[in-house]
């Protein structure tokens, strides 16, 4: 095995997980892409949706719990690393290789995320980091798994029971959002910040099958996320720009 290969997580050590709800064609395309990339375990959490035939495991949940499923779907894997991805992006070979490389150096790595600006009252007051614009990894407060996020399984398994989910009590009814609480949990459990990693062409965006059901279209979603941000900061989430 050459040096370049040794510095990446082996594909056989990765379990991929995603949610399936309103985009069955896209979810199926994502599963097929992951298998094509050499991922041997692909778990799909189905929020009241029909299972994906190609998945190595389907978890069918009659209640729609939104993106929380991707933080629960791989709890029983025996693989040492978990790859989370959304159903509207296809991970590329380059994207997977970047995650496999840099996850050895950070608690979690992704292709999109943000650093918040003080005072930490509004979700929109942030700097956005995108993998295709970077030359070197950048530490962030918020990691977004939509275009791929990788972390160690032993950390993944601790996130669903972390105190950061208490922030969800401030949300209005029927609002789904998980990235803030999960990012806070990653920092608190490791006392290290996750990172966005550089890769020129790490993903391909799929045409949205259900644009009206996209989480970003939830009513007043930035205000709702601002509530969560304030709650987490008040409960000692240490953001990078916090003095």
MDAnalysis code that builds the backbone (N, CA, C; Angstrom):
import MDAnalysis as mda
import numpy as np

u = mda.Universe.empty(729, n_residues=243, atom_resindex=np.repeat(np.arange(243), 3), trajectory=True)
u.add_TopologyAttr("name", ["N", "CA", "C"] * 243)
u.add_TopologyAttr("resid", np.arange(1, 244))
u.add_TopologyAttr("resname", ["UNK", "UNK", "UNK", "UNK", "UNK", "UNK", "UNK", "UNK", "UNK", "UNK", "UNK", "UNK", "UNK", "UNK", "UNK", "UNK", "UNK", "UNK", "UNK", "UNK", "UNK", "UNK", "UNK", "UNK", "UNK", "UNK", "UNK", "UNK", "UNK", "UNK", "UNK", "UNK", "UNK", "UNK", "UNK", "UNK", "UNK", "UNK", "UNK", "UNK", "UNK", "UNK", "UNK", "UNK", "UNK", "UNK", "UNK", "UNK", "UNK", "UNK", "UNK", "UNK", "UNK", "UNK", "UNK", "UNK", "UNK", "UNK", "UNK", "UNK", "UNK", "UNK", "UNK", "UNK", "UNK", "UNK", "UNK", "UNK", "UNK", "UNK", "UNK", "UNK", "UNK", "UNK", "UNK", "UNK", "UNK", "UNK", "UNK", "UNK", "UNK", "UNK", "UNK", "UNK", "UNK", "UNK", "UNK", "UNK", "UNK", "UNK", "UNK", "UNK", "UNK", "UNK", "UNK", "UNK", "UNK", "UNK", "UNK", "UNK", "UNK", "UNK", "UNK", "UNK", "UNK", "UNK", "UNK", "UNK", "UNK", "UNK", "UNK", "UNK", "UNK", "UNK", "UNK", "UNK", "UNK", "UNK", "UNK", "UNK", "UNK", "UNK", "UNK", "UNK", "UNK", "UNK", "UNK", "UNK", "UNK", "UNK", "UNK", "UNK", "UNK", "UNK", "UNK", "UNK", "UNK", "UNK", "UNK", "UNK", "UNK", "UNK", "UNK", "UNK", "UNK", "UNK", "UNK", "UNK", "UNK", "UNK", "UNK", "UNK", "UNK", "UNK", "UNK", "UNK", "UNK", "UNK", "UNK", "UNK", "UNK", "UNK", "UNK", "UNK", "UNK", "UNK", "UNK", "UNK", "UNK", "UNK", "UNK", "UNK", "UNK", "UNK", "UNK", "UNK", "UNK", "UNK", "UNK", "UNK", "UNK", "UNK", "UNK", "UNK", "UNK", "UNK", "UNK", "UNK", "UNK", "UNK", "UNK", "UNK", "UNK", "UNK", "UNK", "UNK", "UNK", "UNK", "UNK", "UNK", "UNK", "UNK", "UNK", "UNK", "UNK", "UNK", "UNK", "UNK", "UNK", "UNK", "UNK", "UNK", "UNK", "UNK", "UNK", "UNK", "UNK", "UNK", "UNK", "UNK", "UNK", "UNK", "UNK", "UNK", "UNK", "UNK", "UNK", "UNK", "UNK", "UNK", "UNK", "UNK", "UNK", "UNK", "UNK", "UNK", "UNK", "UNK", "UNK", "UNK", "UNK", "UNK", "UNK"])
u.atoms.positions = np.array([
    [0.851, -1.201, 0.000],
    [0.000, 0.000, 0.000],
    [0.883, 1.247, 0.000],
    [0.633, 2.194, -0.912],
    [1.481, 3.373, -0.986],
    [1.080, 4.406, 0.065],
    [1.949, 5.429, 0.230],
    [1.741, 6.437, 1.271],
    [0.424, 7.179, 1.068],
    [0.094, 7.504, -0.183],
    [-1.126, 8.253, -0.481],
    [-2.357, 7.488, -0.038],
    [-2.376, 6.177, -0.256],
    [-3.516, 5.350, 0.132],
    [-3.614, 5.241, 1.646],
    [-2.459, 5.109, 2.333],
    [-2.465, 4.957, 3.787],
    [-3.034, 6.186, 4.496],
    [-2.994, 7.337, 3.844],
    [-3.440, 8.566, 4.482],
    [-4.926, 8.824, 4.286],
    [-5.655, 7.843, 3.839],
    [-7.097, 7.965, 3.685],
    [-7.806, 6.810, 4.384],
    [-8.993, 7.082, 4.878],
    [-9.803, 6.024, 5.466],
    [-10.169, 5.014, 4.379],
    [-9.938, 3.731, 4.586],
    [-10.325, 2.736, 3.576],
    [-11.839, 2.761, 3.322],
    [-12.230, 2.580, 2.107],
    [-13.658, 2.598, 1.764],
    [-14.436, 1.528, 2.528],
    [-13.780, 0.400, 2.770],
    [-14.456, -0.699, 3.465],
    [-14.783, -0.347, 4.915],
    [-14.175, 0.734, 5.429],
    [-14.400, 1.145, 6.815],
    [-15.492, 2.204, 6.953],
    [-16.206, 2.480, 5.875],
    [-17.193, 3.564, 5.873],
    [-18.613, 3.026, 5.742],
    [-19.485, 3.496, 6.604],
    [-20.931, 3.267, 6.478],
    [-21.577, 4.582, 6.058],
    [-22.329, 4.576, 4.967],
    [-23.037, 5.773, 4.512],
    [-24.481, 5.720, 4.974],
    [-25.034, 6.877, 5.325],
    [-26.420, 6.943, 5.780],
    [-27.088, 8.185, 5.201],
    [-28.341, 8.044, 4.791],
    [-29.122, 9.179, 4.306],
    [-30.590, 8.958, 4.605],
    [-31.353, 10.048, 4.521],
    [-32.802, 9.982, 4.727],
    [-33.520, 9.950, 3.380],
    [-34.647, 9.284, 3.373],
    [-35.513, 9.231, 2.190],
    [-36.904, 9.662, 2.619],
    [-37.401, 10.717, 1.974],
    [-38.735, 11.209, 2.325],
    [-39.542, 11.575, 1.080],
    [-39.186, 12.682, 0.429],
    [-39.987, 13.180, -0.686],
    [-39.268, 13.138, -2.028],
    [-38.053, 12.577, -2.055],
    [-37.286, 12.537, -3.297],
    [-36.829, 11.100, -3.586],
    [-37.730, 10.192, -3.871],
    [-37.336, 8.784, -4.032],
    [-36.371, 8.526, -5.183],
    [-36.532, 9.246, -6.301],
    [-35.617, 9.042, -7.432],
    [-34.216, 9.527, -7.074],
    [-34.148, 10.680, -6.431],
    [-32.847, 11.229, -6.038],
    [-32.187, 10.363, -4.975],
    [-32.970, 9.924, -4.008],
    [-32.422, 9.071, -2.953],
    [-31.848, 7.782, -3.544],
    [-32.557, 7.240, -4.512],
    [-32.075, 6.014, -5.158],
    [-30.786, 6.283, -5.938],
    [-30.732, 7.435, -6.615],
    [-29.511, 7.806, -7.342],
    [-28.340, 7.975, -6.386],
    [-28.595, 8.540, -5.208],
    [-27.543, 8.714, -4.206],
    [-27.012, 7.369, -3.733],
    [-27.911, 6.436, -3.474],
    [-27.497, 5.113, -3.024],
    [-26.648, 4.436, -4.096],
    [-27.103, 4.521, -5.334],
    [-26.346, 3.914, -6.432],
    [-24.956, 4.532, -6.563],
    [-24.874, 5.852, -6.411],
    [-23.578, 6.519, -6.511],
    [-22.638, 6.067, -5.388],
    [-23.166, 5.980, -4.187],
    [-22.340, 5.558, -3.054],
    [-21.793, 4.150, -3.260],
    [-22.637, 3.266, -3.768],
    [-22.186, 1.905, -4.049],
    [-21.131, 1.912, -5.150],
    [-21.339, 2.740, -6.153],
    [-20.379, 2.844, -7.255],
    [-19.033, 3.357, -6.765],
    [-19.061, 4.212, -5.751],
    [-17.833, 4.764, -5.184],
    [-17.111, 3.768, -4.271],
    [-17.698, 2.607, -4.081],
    [-17.036, 1.570, -3.300],
    [-17.454, 1.498, -1.844],
    [-18.516, 2.211, -1.469],
    [-19.048, 2.113, -0.103],
    [-19.879, 0.836, -0.017],
    [-19.534, -0.042, 0.900],
    [-20.170, -1.359, 0.949],
    [-21.365, -1.433, 1.890],
    [-21.558, -0.420, 2.725],
    [-22.721, -0.389, 3.610],
    [-23.424, 0.959, 3.440],
    [-24.644, 0.912, 2.922],
    [-25.434, 2.126, 2.697],
    [-26.785, 1.935, 3.380],
    [-27.015, 2.712, 4.429],
    [-28.245, 2.611, 5.216],
    [-29.156, 3.785, 4.875],
    [-30.414, 3.488, 4.620],
    [-31.399, 4.525, 4.315],
    [-32.460, 4.551, 5.405],
    [-32.632, 5.727, 5.996],
    [-33.711, 5.941, 6.960],
    [-34.894, 6.481, 6.176],
    [-35.967, 5.699, 6.098],
    [-37.137, 6.058, 5.307],
    [-38.206, 6.690, 6.188],
    [-38.433, 7.984, 6.004],
    [-39.454, 8.709, 6.759],
    [-40.814, 8.527, 6.099],
    [-41.446, 7.400, 6.366],
    [-42.740, 7.122, 5.765],
    [-42.675, 6.920, 4.273],
    [-41.500, 6.600, 3.741],
    [-41.309, 6.423, 2.302],
    [-41.000, 4.961, 1.984],
    [-41.172, 4.602, 0.711],
    [-40.877, 3.243, 0.283],
    [-39.367, 3.007, 0.340],
    [-38.942, 1.844, 0.789],
    [-37.510, 1.539, 0.885],
    [-36.805, 1.623, -0.468],
    [-35.512, 1.879, -0.430],
    [-34.677, 1.937, -1.620],
    [-34.107, 0.537, -1.881],
    [-34.435, -0.085, -3.020],
    [-34.031, -1.481, -3.254],
    [-32.537, -1.728, -3.147],
    [-31.718, -0.791, -3.616],
    [-30.273, -1.014, -3.649],
    [-29.581, -0.826, -2.295],
    [-30.255, -0.211, -1.336],
    [-29.638, 0.023, -0.029],
    [-29.278, -1.304, 0.628],
    [-28.183, -1.330, 1.356],
    [-27.829, -2.556, 2.061],
    [-28.707, -2.755, 3.291],
    [-29.302, -1.664, 3.777],
    [-30.260, -1.753, 4.873],
    [-31.248, -0.595, 4.775],
    [-32.520, -0.895, 4.909],
    [-33.565, 0.124, 4.974],
    [-34.187, 0.119, 6.360],
    [-34.301, 1.301, 6.951],
    [-35.018, 1.458, 8.211],
    [-36.284, 2.237, 7.897],
    [-37.423, 1.636, 8.134],
    [-38.700, 2.265, 7.810],
    [-39.307, 2.833, 9.082],
    [-39.527, 4.135, 9.075],
    [-40.119, 4.809, 10.228],
    [-41.431, 5.432, 9.779],
    [-42.533, 5.026, 10.384],
    [-43.839, 5.507, 9.948],
    [-44.021, 6.999, 10.177],
    [-43.362, 7.524, 11.215],
    [-43.449, 8.953, 11.517],
    [-42.300, 9.691, 10.847],
    [-42.595, 10.844, 10.258],
    [-41.554, 11.661, 9.653],
    [-40.832, 12.443, 10.758],
    [-39.577, 12.079, 11.007],
    [-38.795, 12.792, 12.019],
    [-37.754, 13.701, 11.367],
    [-37.930, 13.945, 10.066],
    [-37.046, 14.853, 9.357],
    [-35.620, 14.330, 9.310],
    [-34.640, 15.233, 9.285],
    [-33.241, 14.824, 9.132],
    [-32.649, 14.141, 10.357],
    [-33.393, 14.045, 11.443],
    [-32.897, 13.334, 12.612],
    [-32.547, 11.884, 12.256],
    [-33.226, 11.333, 11.247],
    [-32.971, 9.954, 10.851],
    [-31.534, 9.688, 10.457],
    [-30.877, 10.694, 9.862],
    [-29.491, 10.456, 9.445],
    [-28.538, 10.450, 10.624],
    [-29.004, 10.882, 11.795],
    [-28.187, 10.800, 13.004],
    [-28.514, 9.553, 13.824],
    [-29.485, 8.806, 13.379],
    [-29.866, 7.578, 14.078],
    [-29.691, 6.330, 13.225],
    [-29.737, 6.508, 11.921],
    [-29.767, 5.358, 11.013],
    [-28.578, 4.424, 11.126],
    [-27.400, 4.955, 11.421],
    [-26.193, 4.133, 11.430],
    [-25.721, 3.785, 12.840],
    [-26.583, 3.882, 13.831],
    [-26.167, 3.635, 15.217],
    [-25.679, 2.203, 15.440],
    [-26.135, 1.278, 14.612],
    [-25.758, -0.120, 14.815],
    [-24.647, -0.591, 13.878],
    [-24.081, 0.321, 13.119],
    [-23.010, -0.115, 12.222],
    [-21.777, -0.554, 13.008],
    [-21.023, -1.463, 12.423],
    [-19.747, -1.872, 13.011],
    [-18.568, -1.233, 12.271],
    [-18.860, -0.431, 11.267],
    [-17.807, 0.277, 10.539],
    [-17.252, 1.398, 11.423],
    [-15.968, 1.727, 11.318],
    [-15.392, 2.762, 12.189],
    [-15.685, 4.202, 11.774],
    [-16.209, 4.411, 10.560],
    [-16.526, 5.768, 10.110],
    [-17.926, 5.814, 9.506],
    [-18.575, 6.967, 9.689],
    [-19.907, 7.187, 9.119],
    [-19.838, 8.365, 8.152],
    [-20.463, 8.194, 7.008],
    [-20.601, 9.239, 6.001],
    [-22.071, 9.601, 5.905],
    [-22.400, 10.858, 6.203],
    [-23.773, 11.343, 6.112],
    [-23.906, 12.175, 4.838],
    [-24.993, 11.983, 4.115],
    [-25.222, 12.786, 2.916],
    [-26.725, 12.984, 2.722],
    [-27.093, 14.072, 2.056],
    [-28.501, 14.331, 1.767],
    [-28.895, 13.677, 0.451],
    [-30.209, 13.664, 0.197],
    [-30.720, 12.977, -0.982],
    [-30.795, 13.859, -2.229],
    [-30.244, 15.069, -2.178],
    [-30.295, 15.925, -3.370],
    [-28.911, 16.265, -3.918],
    [-27.881, 15.541, -3.439],
    [-26.527, 15.717, -3.947],
    [-25.881, 14.357, -4.180],
    [-25.086, 14.270, -5.242],
    [-24.300, 13.077, -5.507],
    [-22.850, 13.369, -5.151],
    [-22.285, 12.567, -4.304],
    [-20.888, 12.710, -3.942],
    [-20.025, 12.229, -5.107],
    [-18.945, 12.936, -5.395],
    [-18.030, 12.522, -6.452],
    [-16.851, 11.760, -5.849],
    [-16.054, 11.154, -6.724],
    [-14.842, 10.465, -6.273],
    [-13.923, 11.430, -5.547],
    [-13.770, 12.632, -6.107],
    [-12.897, 13.626, -5.481],
    [-13.443, 14.055, -4.119],
    [-14.759, 14.225, -4.039],
    [-15.367, 14.608, -2.767],
    [-15.167, 13.554, -1.702],
    [-15.382, 12.308, -2.059],
    [-15.182, 11.220, -1.109],
    [-13.722, 11.143, -0.670],
    [-12.794, 11.280, -1.614],
    [-11.376, 11.197, -1.271],
    [-10.961, 12.316, -0.314],
    [-11.510, 13.516, -0.524],
    [-11.188, 14.632, 0.377],
    [-11.670, 14.344, 1.792],
    [-12.885, 13.830, 1.918],
    [-13.419, 13.498, 3.237],
    [-12.611, 12.378, 3.885],
    [-12.248, 11.379, 3.101],
    [-11.461, 10.252, 3.613],
    [-10.089, 10.709, 4.113],
    [-9.534, 11.694, 3.462],
    [-8.219, 12.210, 3.863],
    [-8.289, 13.047, 5.126],
    [-9.175, 14.035, 5.137],
    [-9.132, 15.040, 6.204],
    [-9.843, 14.621, 7.473],
    [-10.692, 13.582, 7.418],
    [-11.350, 13.122, 8.645],
    [-10.330, 12.550, 9.631],
    [-9.129, 12.242, 9.148],
    [-8.068, 11.767, 10.029],
    [-7.478, 12.887, 10.886],
    [-7.852, 14.143, 10.569],
    [-7.251, 15.294, 11.247],
    [-8.255, 16.161, 12.017],
    [-9.542, 15.959, 11.789],
    [-10.577, 16.772, 12.434],
    [-11.682, 15.851, 12.964],
    [-12.453, 16.315, 13.959],
    [-13.514, 15.454, 14.496],
    [-14.622, 15.146, 13.486],
    [-14.868, 16.079, 12.566],
    [-15.840, 15.869, 11.500],
    [-15.441, 16.769, 10.345],
    [-15.681, 16.309, 9.122],
    [-15.353, 17.098, 7.939],
    [-16.534, 17.088, 6.976],
    [-16.684, 18.194, 6.259],
    [-17.797, 18.333, 5.327],
    [-17.382, 19.254, 4.187],
    [-18.327, 19.481, 3.271],
    [-18.063, 20.350, 2.123],
    [-18.762, 21.705, 2.235],
    [-19.499, 21.904, 3.301],
    [-20.169, 23.199, 3.486],
    [-20.375, 23.451, 4.969],
    [-20.158, 24.710, 5.379],
    [-20.363, 25.060, 6.776],
    [-20.174, 26.546, 6.999],
    [-20.255, 26.961, 8.264],
    [-20.214, 28.385, 8.573],
    [-19.495, 28.673, 9.875],
    [-18.957, 29.892, 9.956],
    [-18.515, 30.480, 11.218],
    [-19.464, 31.620, 11.533],
    [-19.900, 31.701, 12.772],
    [-20.825, 32.760, 13.165],
    [-20.080, 33.998, 13.630],
    [-20.712, 35.141, 13.424],
    [-20.127, 36.425, 13.809],
    [-20.797, 36.926, 15.081],
    [-19.973, 37.471, 15.976],
    [-20.516, 38.040, 17.214],
    [-21.201, 39.380, 16.912],
    [-22.239, 39.743, 17.691],
    [-22.902, 38.941, 18.730],
    [-23.741, 37.828, 18.106],
    [-23.776, 36.683, 18.764],
    [-24.356, 35.475, 18.171],
    [-25.865, 35.395, 18.404],
    [-26.572, 36.266, 17.721],
    [-28.019, 36.328, 17.889],
    [-28.790, 35.882, 16.654],
    [-28.147, 35.983, 15.498],
    [-28.867, 35.711, 14.259],
    [-28.118, 34.697, 13.397],
    [-28.806, 33.688, 12.953],
    [-28.235, 32.628, 12.130],
    [-27.631, 33.185, 10.841],
    [-28.230, 34.221, 10.295],
    [-27.769, 34.776, 9.021],
    [-26.463, 35.562, 9.143],
    [-26.041, 35.872, 10.361],
    [-24.810, 36.630, 10.563],
    [-23.643, 35.646, 10.661],
    [-23.145, 35.248, 9.499],
    [-22.137, 34.194, 9.448],
    [-21.329, 34.281, 8.162],
    [-20.189, 33.648, 8.163],
    [-19.370, 33.478, 6.965],
    [-19.555, 32.052, 6.479],
    [-19.885, 31.909, 5.198],
    [-20.133, 30.593, 4.616],
    [-18.845, 30.056, 3.992],
    [-18.547, 28.803, 4.255],
    [-17.373, 28.148, 3.692],
    [-17.817, 26.993, 2.796],
    [-17.320, 26.989, 1.564],
    [-17.663, 25.970, 0.584],
    [-16.391, 25.282, 0.106],
    [-16.433, 23.978, -0.017],
    [-15.242, 23.200, -0.366],
    [-14.596, 23.669, -1.667],
    [-15.417, 24.031, -2.662],
    [-14.881, 24.387, -3.968],
    [-14.186, 25.746, -3.989],
    [-14.284, 26.491, -2.893],
    [-13.631, 27.801, -2.817],
    [-12.394, 27.795, -1.929],
    [-12.050, 26.646, -1.396],
    [-10.961, 26.570, -0.421],
    [-9.694, 25.951, -1.005],
    [-8.564, 26.398, -0.468],
    [-7.275, 25.804, -0.792],
    [-6.762, 24.933, 0.356],
    [-7.190, 25.279, 1.570],
    [-6.806, 24.517, 2.760],
    [-8.051, 24.355, 3.630],
    [-8.077, 23.372, 4.520],
    [-9.248, 23.190, 5.394],
    [-9.476, 24.415, 6.276],
    [-10.737, 24.657, 6.584],
    [-11.113, 25.776, 7.445],
    [-11.991, 25.271, 8.581],
    [-11.593, 25.583, 9.820],
    [-12.409, 25.211, 10.964],
    [-13.683, 26.057, 10.985],
    [-14.792, 25.427, 11.348],
    [-16.080, 26.116, 11.364],
    [-16.847, 25.764, 12.628],
    [-17.885, 26.557, 12.886],
    [-18.807, 26.248, 13.979],
    [-19.862, 25.245, 13.528],
    [-20.369, 25.483, 12.332],
    [-21.501, 24.722, 11.808],
    [-21.065, 23.870, 10.626],
    [-21.247, 22.571, 10.727],
    [-21.018, 21.682, 9.586],
    [-22.369, 21.235, 9.037],
    [-22.488, 21.292, 7.721],
    [-23.732, 20.903, 7.063],
    [-23.474, 19.644, 6.242],
    [-24.169, 18.558, 6.524],
    [-23.875, 17.277, 5.870],
    [-24.508, 17.084, 4.494],
    [-25.161, 18.127, 3.963],
    [-25.914, 17.939, 2.721],
    [-25.053, 17.451, 1.558],
    [-23.794, 17.890, 1.487],
    [-22.900, 17.489, 0.396],
    [-21.846, 16.485, 0.856],
    [-22.134, 15.866, 1.967],
    [-21.228, 14.862, 2.508],
    [-20.542, 15.327, 3.767],
    [-20.659, 14.556, 4.833],
    [-19.954, 14.815, 6.083],
    [-19.484, 13.484, 6.650],
    [-18.241, 13.425, 7.097],
    [-17.700, 12.184, 7.636],
    [-17.153, 12.401, 9.042],
    [-17.354, 11.402, 9.889],
    [-16.868, 11.431, 11.262],
    [-16.689, 10.010, 11.757],
    [-15.969, 9.867, 12.873],
    [-15.793, 8.542, 13.445],
    [-17.106, 8.035, 14.019],
    [-17.306, 6.751, 13.917],
    [-18.556, 6.150, 14.392],
    [-18.724, 6.320, 15.897],
    [-17.628, 6.233, 16.651],
    [-17.777, 6.366, 18.102],
    [-18.235, 7.761, 18.507],
    [-17.946, 8.768, 17.685],
    [-18.477, 10.109, 17.924],
    [-19.919, 10.205, 17.430],
    [-20.177, 9.677, 16.242],
    [-21.535, 9.663, 15.670],
    [-22.554, 9.081, 16.652],
    [-22.186, 8.009, 17.330],
    [-23.118, 7.319, 18.212],
    [-23.435, 8.095, 19.492],
    [-22.611, 9.083, 19.824],
    [-22.863, 9.894, 21.014],
    [-23.763, 11.100, 20.735],
    [-23.840, 11.510, 19.500],
    [-24.546, 12.753, 19.156],
    [-26.052, 12.719, 19.453],
    [-26.781, 11.642, 19.141],
    [-28.232, 11.670, 19.364],
    [-28.667, 11.855, 20.815],
    [-27.800, 11.541, 21.767],
    [-28.155, 11.674, 23.185],
    [-27.528, 12.904, 23.843],
    [-26.953, 13.780, 23.042],
    [-26.271, 14.943, 23.595],
    [-27.257, 16.010, 24.067],
    [-26.839, 16.799, 25.060],
    [-27.710, 17.838, 25.618],
    [-28.099, 18.910, 24.601],
    [-27.337, 19.048, 23.512],
    [-27.612, 20.108, 22.534],
    [-28.991, 19.982, 21.893],
    [-29.542, 18.775, 21.899],
    [-30.881, 18.613, 21.303],
    [-31.953, 19.286, 22.147],
    [-31.608, 19.680, 23.355],
    [-32.557, 20.438, 24.165],
    [-32.944, 21.751, 23.512],
    [-32.113, 22.226, 22.590],
    [-32.413, 23.466, 21.874],
    [-33.677, 23.356, 21.035],
    [-34.051, 22.158, 20.649],
    [-35.218, 21.987, 19.785],
    [-36.519, 22.405, 20.475],
    [-36.490, 22.505, 21.785],
    [-37.707, 22.895, 22.495],
    [-38.103, 24.341, 22.200],
    [-37.193, 25.133, 21.670],
    [-37.522, 26.525, 21.358],
    [-38.146, 26.669, 19.968],
    [-38.160, 25.593, 19.186],
    [-38.687, 25.651, 17.829],
    [-40.204, 25.713, 17.800],
    [-40.723, 26.310, 16.738],
    [-42.167, 26.273, 16.497],
    [-42.550, 24.863, 16.068],
    [-43.824, 24.491, 16.228],
    [-44.258, 23.134, 15.861],
    [-43.993, 22.821, 14.386],
    [-43.650, 21.576, 14.119],
    [-43.468, 21.035, 12.768],
    [-42.277, 21.634, 12.016],
    [-41.308, 22.150, 12.738],
    [-40.078, 22.629, 12.125],
    [-38.998, 21.559, 12.315],
    [-38.285, 21.255, 11.241],
    [-37.210, 20.274, 11.299],
    [-35.877, 20.957, 11.028],
    [-34.925, 20.794, 11.921],
    [-33.564, 21.263, 11.687],
    [-32.642, 20.578, 12.689],
    [-31.488, 20.140, 12.228],
    [-30.592, 19.370, 13.093],
    [-29.145, 19.849, 13.082],
    [-28.733, 20.592, 12.088],
    [-27.308, 20.882, 11.895],
    [-26.685, 21.643, 13.068],
    [-27.419, 22.588, 13.638],
    [-26.868, 23.372, 14.740],
    [-26.619, 22.505, 15.973],
    [-27.603, 21.734, 16.352],
    [-27.439, 20.879, 17.533],
    [-26.357, 19.837, 17.328],
    [-26.321, 19.235, 16.145],
    [-25.301, 18.226, 15.871],
    [-23.905, 18.840, 15.888],
    [-23.761, 20.040, 15.339],
    [-22.455, 20.710, 15.307],
    [-21.991, 21.073, 16.717],
    [-22.928, 21.545, 17.526],
    [-22.601, 21.850, 18.922],
    [-22.152, 20.581, 19.641],
    [-22.845, 19.484, 19.411],
    [-22.490, 18.221, 20.052],
    [-21.086, 17.774, 19.647],
    [-20.747, 17.920, 18.359],
    [-19.421, 17.534, 17.886],
    [-18.348, 18.326, 18.624],
    [-18.558, 19.634, 18.735],
    [-17.573, 20.445, 19.452],
    [-17.501, 20.061, 20.933],
    [-18.646, 19.928, 21.571],
    [-18.647, 19.682, 23.016],
    [-18.058, 18.324, 23.368],
    [-18.289, 17.346, 22.538],
    [-17.798, 16.000, 22.817],
    [-16.303, 15.844, 22.553],
    [-15.756, 16.686, 21.680],
    [-14.345, 16.565, 21.317],
    [-13.496, 17.762, 21.746],
    [-14.179, 18.888, 22.037],
    [-13.525, 20.169, 22.321],
    [-12.640, 20.614, 21.149],
    [-13.023, 20.166, 19.964],
    [-12.351, 20.573, 18.728],
    [-13.406, 20.971, 17.700],
    [-13.027, 21.906, 16.837],
    [-13.968, 22.352, 15.815],
    [-13.868, 21.476, 14.563],
    [-14.998, 21.178, 13.946],
    [-14.990, 20.457, 12.672],
    [-14.457, 21.361, 11.565],
    [-14.316, 20.813, 10.365],
    [-13.709, 21.594, 9.281],
    [-14.391, 21.341, 7.945],
    [-14.332, 22.377, 7.105],
    [-14.705, 22.251, 5.704],
    [-13.412, 22.035, 4.938],
    [-13.406, 21.041, 4.055],
    [-12.163, 20.638, 3.396],
    [-12.165, 21.053, 1.923],
    [-10.986, 21.298, 1.364],
    [-10.913, 21.752, -0.032],
    [-11.083, 20.607, -1.029],
    [-11.914, 20.833, -2.024],
    [-12.046, 19.909, -3.159],
    [-12.784, 20.663, -4.265],
    [-12.218, 20.663, -5.449],
    [-12.748, 21.494, -6.543],
    [-14.116, 21.027, -7.021],
    [-14.273, 19.728, -7.185],
    [-15.535, 19.196, -7.714],
    [-15.968, 18.008, -6.853],
    [-16.442, 18.320, -5.662],
    [-16.740, 17.276, -4.701],
    [-18.152, 16.729, -4.731],
    [-19.021, 17.357, -5.524],
    [-20.417, 16.920, -5.537],
    [-21.095, 17.346, -6.839],
    [-22.222, 16.708, -7.105],
    [-23.091, 17.091, -8.211],
    [-24.488, 17.305, -7.644],
    [-25.110, 18.405, -7.984],
    [-26.442, 18.686, -7.466],
    [-27.499, 18.068, -8.363],
    [-28.472, 17.409, -7.754],
    [-29.570, 16.803, -8.491],
    [-30.738, 17.781, -8.609],
    [-31.514, 17.622, -9.654],
    [-32.721, 18.419, -9.801],
    [-33.690, 18.074, -8.678],
    [-34.252, 19.093, -8.048],
    [-35.105, 18.876, -6.878],
    [-36.456, 18.306, -7.284],
    [-36.756, 17.117, -6.787],
    [-38.041, 16.478, -7.057],
    [-39.183, 17.120, -6.278],
    [-38.864, 17.712, -5.143],
    [-39.913, 18.217, -4.247],
    [-39.462, 19.532, -3.633],
    [-39.331, 20.553, -4.461],
    [-38.788, 21.832, -3.985],
    [-39.646, 22.457, -2.889],
    [-40.957, 22.249, -2.941],
    [-41.841, 22.839, -1.934],
    [-41.668, 22.192, -0.565],
    [-41.081, 20.989, -0.543],
    [-40.898, 20.283, 0.725],
    [-39.477, 20.408, 1.262],
    [-38.656, 21.185, 0.588],
    [-37.272, 21.366, 1.044],
    [-37.262, 22.019, 2.421],
    [-36.346, 21.596, 3.280],
    [-36.289, 22.131, 4.645],
    [-36.010, 23.627, 4.658],
    [-35.280, 24.109, 3.664],
    [-34.982, 25.548, 3.620],
    [-36.218, 26.385, 3.348],
    [-37.302, 25.750, 2.917],
    [-38.553, 26.462, 2.642],
    [-39.507, 26.468, 3.829],
    [-39.075, 25.911, 4.934],
    [-39.915, 25.950, 6.128],
    [-40.147, 27.405, 6.539],
    [-41.333, 27.709, 7.004],
    [-41.709, 29.083, 7.324],
    [-40.785, 29.691, 8.382],
    [-40.242, 30.857, 8.047],
    [-39.384, 31.607, 8.982],
    [-38.206, 30.779, 9.496],
    [-37.626, 29.971, 8.614],
    [-36.613, 29.020, 9.078],
    [-35.382, 29.724, 9.650],
    [-34.969, 30.880, 9.094],
    [-33.800, 31.563, 9.656],
    [-34.086, 32.077, 11.062],
    [-35.308, 32.542, 11.284],
    [-35.679, 32.967, 12.641],
    [-35.671, 31.780, 13.602],
    [-36.144, 30.652, 13.114],
    [-36.176, 29.454, 13.951],
    [-34.761, 28.995, 14.285],
    [-33.868, 29.035, 13.289],
    [-32.484, 28.648, 13.540],
    [-31.789, 29.643, 14.465],
    [-32.181, 30.904, 14.382],
    [-31.611, 31.902, 15.288],
    [-31.974, 31.598, 16.733],
    [-33.188, 31.105, 16.959],
    [-33.602, 30.709, 18.305],
    [-32.686, 29.609, 18.848],
    [-32.409, 28.628, 17.997],
    [-31.552, 27.519, 18.406],
    [-30.142, 28.011, 18.686],
    [-29.615, 28.861, 17.796],
    [-28.269, 29.399, 17.980],
    [-28.144, 30.108, 19.323],
    [-29.108, 30.974, 19.641],
    [-29.061, 31.707, 20.914],
    [-29.123, 30.752, 22.101],
    [-29.937, 29.733, 22.015],
    [-30.070, 28.763, 23.101],
    [-28.751, 28.022, 23.312],
    [-28.133, 27.584, 22.252],
    [-26.896, 26.819, 22.361],
    [-25.746, 27.676, 22.892],
    [-25.664, 28.928, 22.421],
    [-24.615, 29.828, 22.914],
    [-24.827, 30.109, 24.403],
    [-26.087, 30.285, 24.803],
    [-26.391, 30.521, 26.218],
    [-26.026, 29.320, 27.082],
    [-25.999, 28.134, 26.446],
    [-25.634, 26.918, 27.172],
    [-24.184, 26.517, 26.913],
    [-23.354, 27.541, 26.589],
    [-21.893, 27.390, 26.538],
    [-21.329, 26.732, 25.300],
    [-22.006, 26.835, 24.151],
    [-21.383, 26.420, 22.906],
    [-20.276, 27.418, 22.598],
    [-19.046, 26.978, 22.518],
    [-17.896, 27.853, 22.300],
    [-17.654, 28.061, 20.809],
    [-18.133, 29.150, 20.257],
    [-17.946, 29.437, 18.847],
    [-16.560, 30.023, 18.596],
    [-16.065, 29.879, 17.376],
    [-14.701, 30.267, 17.047],
    [-14.454, 31.756, 17.303],
    [-15.421, 32.592, 16.983],
    [-15.248, 34.040, 17.149],
    [-15.689, 34.546, 18.512],
    [-15.976, 33.633, 19.426],
    [-16.401, 34.044, 20.757],
    [-15.187, 34.379, 21.612],
    [-15.176, 35.563, 22.186],
    [-14.036, 36.000, 22.989],
    [-14.227, 35.613, 24.453],
])
